[in-house]
Amino acid sequence: MSASPARPLVPEWLAVPADANALAPEVWPAGSRRDRDGVLTLSGIPATTLRAQFGTPLYVLDEDEVRARAREVREAFAAAAARHGAQARVYYAGKAFLSTEVVRWVTAEGLAVDVATGGELAVALAAGADPARIGLHGNNKSVAELERAVTVGVGSVIVDSPLEIERLAAVAERHGVVQSVLVRVNSGVHAETHDFLATAHEDQKFGFALEAAPAAVARIRALPSLRFLGLHCHIGSQIFGTAGFAESAARLVEVHAELLAGGDVPLLNLGGGFGIAYTTADDPTPIAELAAGIVDAVAAQCAQHGIPVPTLAFEPGRSIVGRAGVTLYEVGTVKPVRVSDDLERVYVSVDGGMSDNPRPALYGADYSARIASRASDAAPALVRIVGRHCESGDIVVDAEYLPGDVAPGDLVAVPATGAYCFSLASNYNYVPRPPVIALAGGRARVIVRGETIDDLLARDAGIRLTEGTE
């Protein structure tokens, strides 16, 4: 985001807070509080207790928040579809955050699961997810991945290219299976988002151009081992408002209506990409309003074409798990840097960084932060929270106001890290990935074990791990 001319290093949206300890409710999990000592509590558990028990960096995930959000999304789309005599399915987009526990939470709340690789499929199956309620995505699925999907009974494979249609048909025929498929198409609608997150351009790796869809569907219908379910489209990520979805739906319904002349088209999948608040500048559309706006737009288009509203499917991920996550770090060094004659920025270095959250480096993503181990009445200071990696772009929070007495040993919490932080984490600079802790009912438990240096060394085939090994 652009900076103010009067404050060239400060984003326009970032105001000096009246209280640098305050927790913006739209950004933090609903169960976030400060106790009488000023310590941040998450689901009733002090952040300092979590640090003492599990160390830092630490991914913290509020199970109740994930479950509540999953129910809210499912109920919102079901109610919106029911007003038009239709049904809605909600798939949890596993790429946002995937573990066996999270799969169990969302499936218990009535969601299906969307996976994009054989590894993600393996996690969903290990969690006990019903294969018939799994959708498999991917622009380059291997034969082995297709074999696995077909043999376990995955409910739908979203085909992405003419070659994949033939490849999947051959696999299904070999196993005597009729595999249900959707055709991923590009509606040509570009949601207002980062270029790397926009996935509905014609000139990109995913899917078929909209005008190519009828030929792809005709080929699928001609193959006895495949069953055509419908069209799929995803217009981008971190989207606010319904305008982009409505425009995309209008184009999809036109092709959907055309395809009905050749046979059943029971499903229309409009993807996900619903945004959340990372900072107080973000204003995401409430899910009930979002669901009503999208479904009403589809229904209006169907009415114009004189066709019934099909079963509608959606694939939210970030909007279910994003706000439920908080990452805890410990401050290592604090360094004031004079950046102009009248402005000083404080560099706050923490014990994590781009290995546990690469989104700021990848997308220029903005985050918020608060001191979690105490409250302070010190005047707010402009800070940049940076990681420990050997990269100048290793930024966790580009610009934030924290109490000016932030010091080594302080615990810093970064909210809204439930989506695409753990999923994108790496071992850059040979830093082990942190554990993931789930909170529920006043208890904390490990749901993904953190790595150790020994874990990393164990993968290096050049290391002799046993004395005397020849």
WOGI-V833739 format. One record per helix or strand of 2 or more residues. SS is the DSSP state (alpha for helix, beta for strand). FROM is the first residue (numbers start at 1). TO is the last residue. Records with the same first field share a line. If there is no record, write none. Layout:
BEGIN
SS: FROM-TO + FROM-TO
END
This chain:
BEGIN
beta: 3-4 + 7-11 + 32-34 + 40-42 + 45-46 + 58-62 + 88-93 + 112-115 + 134-136 + 156-159 + 179-186 + 208-209 + 226-232 + 267-269 + 311-314 + 325-340 + 343-350 + 370-371 + 380-386 + 395-403 + 411-415 + 436-440 + 443-448
alpha: 47-54 + 63-82 + 94-96 + 100-108 + 118-126 + 131-133 + 143-152 + 162-174 + 210-222 + 243-262 + 287-305 + 318-321 + 359-363 + 428-430 + 453-458
END
